Structures are given as C-alpha cells and as structure tokens.
C-alpha cells in the first residue's frame, strides 16, 4: 500500500483516511523537539526549512513562533504577555543551540 503525507496527516492511495495513530505519527516525525524547559516544548515543523530560522513553542493549547535572528515574536495564540516575555528570554538564552539544531535538521 502506498501513502503520501500532508499537513492534514497521512492519506492512503485508495482514498481512505489513515487512523489517528498514523496521523499523530506523521506529526511526530515532522515536528522534531529541540528543547523542553519550564513546561515549554520548542520544536520545528520539518516542512518550513525554506523560511528563515525560527522555532515554534507550545504549552498545553498555547502556541507561538519566534524568529531567531534577531529573536522576535512572529505570532502567538493563547500565551499571556508575561509568558511571551519568558519564552523570548528562553530563546535568547538558547539561540545558539536552537540554530545548531536548525542547521542539523534542515541541512543549511
């Protein structure tokens, strides 16, 4: 059986939808975790290597995206201002590690 991947998950060639497990597995593979600290998960979307280096952050149902050089908030949903300040500080403190992981993952 042949399948292809997209942001909506894994689709089987015969047109049927994949199971939730396969969809979750696809997202796991395409979202490598760079760092976990203070309840935040810092990660990349594997399909975004064409964009300038950045990192995504999640905690519960809250998400944010930050550019790395210079460190700046691109967008967020659900985080409070004080949480975004803390996240920005964490990115600034770990920007070298995050950039190294970016270049290892995307190969540029």
N, C-alpha and C positions, 0 to 999 in steps of 0.2 A: 504494500500500500504506500502511496506517495502522499506527502503533505507539504503545505507551504505555510510560512509564518507571516503574520502581520501584527500590527498593534492590537487588533481585536482578538488575537490568540492564534491557535493552530487550526487550520481548515483541512479536512481530508479531501482528496481529489474527487471522491464520489459525491461531494457536496454536503455531506452530513457534518454537523458541528462536532468538534472534539469535546472530550469531557472537561470538566472544570479542572481536574488534576493536570491534564496536558496544558491547558491554558496557563495555569499557575506555574508550571514547569517552564514554559516559554518565557514568561515574565521574569522568573528567577534567573534564567540564563542571560537575559538581555539587560539585567539591572545589577551589575556587579557592585557589591558593597565595598566602599573604600575605607570607611571608618565608622565605628559606633562609639559614641561618647555622650554622657549626660542625657541618655534617653533618646538621642537623635541618631538616625541612620543616614549616612552620607553615601551617595551612590551615583552611578552614571546610567543613562539609557544608551545601550550599545548602538542604536541607530542614529545617534546625534554627534558622531565624530566629525561631521562636516562643519559644525558650529565651533566658535572659539571655545577654549577650555572653560568648563563650568562644572558645577556639582549640584545635584539635587539633594534635598534634605526632607526627611519625613519623620513624623512622630504622631502616632495614632492616625487620625484622619487629616492631619495638617501637612501641607507640603510647601516647599519653597525651592527656587532655583537661584543660584548665585554665580555670577561671572567671577573668574579667578584673578585676572589682571586688568585693571585693578579690581579688588574684591568689591562687588556691588550687587545689590539685590536686583534680580531680573523680574521675578514675580513671586507671589506667595498667596496661599489660601489657608485661612484658619489660624495662623500664628498671631499672637499678640505682639505689640511693638517691642516689649522687653524681651520676648523670646527671639525675635528677629535680631535684636542687638546682640544677644548671646550667641546666636548662630553665626552672625557675621564675625564676631570675635573668634569663635572656634575655627572658622575657615581661615581667617588671617593667621592664627597660630599654627595651622596645619597646612598652609597653602603649598609648601614645598612637597610634602608627602602626597597631597592630592594631585598636584601637577605631575609628579613622577608616575603615579598610578594611571593618570590620564594618558600619558605618552606610552606607557607599557601596554595599556588596553587598546588604544587606537593606533599605535604604531607610528605616530608622528609628533 
